[in-house]
């Protein structure tokens, strides 16, 4: 997987995690979540996602050109 795809997926995970945690925090504590707490939670969620995406290798394309012509 190329760098920009990993970065895009990781950023999406961070945003979604932050939004979910904000909703949970608001329902539990009846106030908005502090921005530094949301950033820490989103960053911690992004770390395993980034590492997982680094392990995904692109598929090798089959060589359609004949070698010896």
Buried (B, 14 or more C-beta within 10 A) or exposed (E): EEEEEBEEBBEEBBEEBBEEBBEEBEEEEEEEBEEEEBEEBBEEBBEEBBEEBEEEEEEEEEEEEEEEE
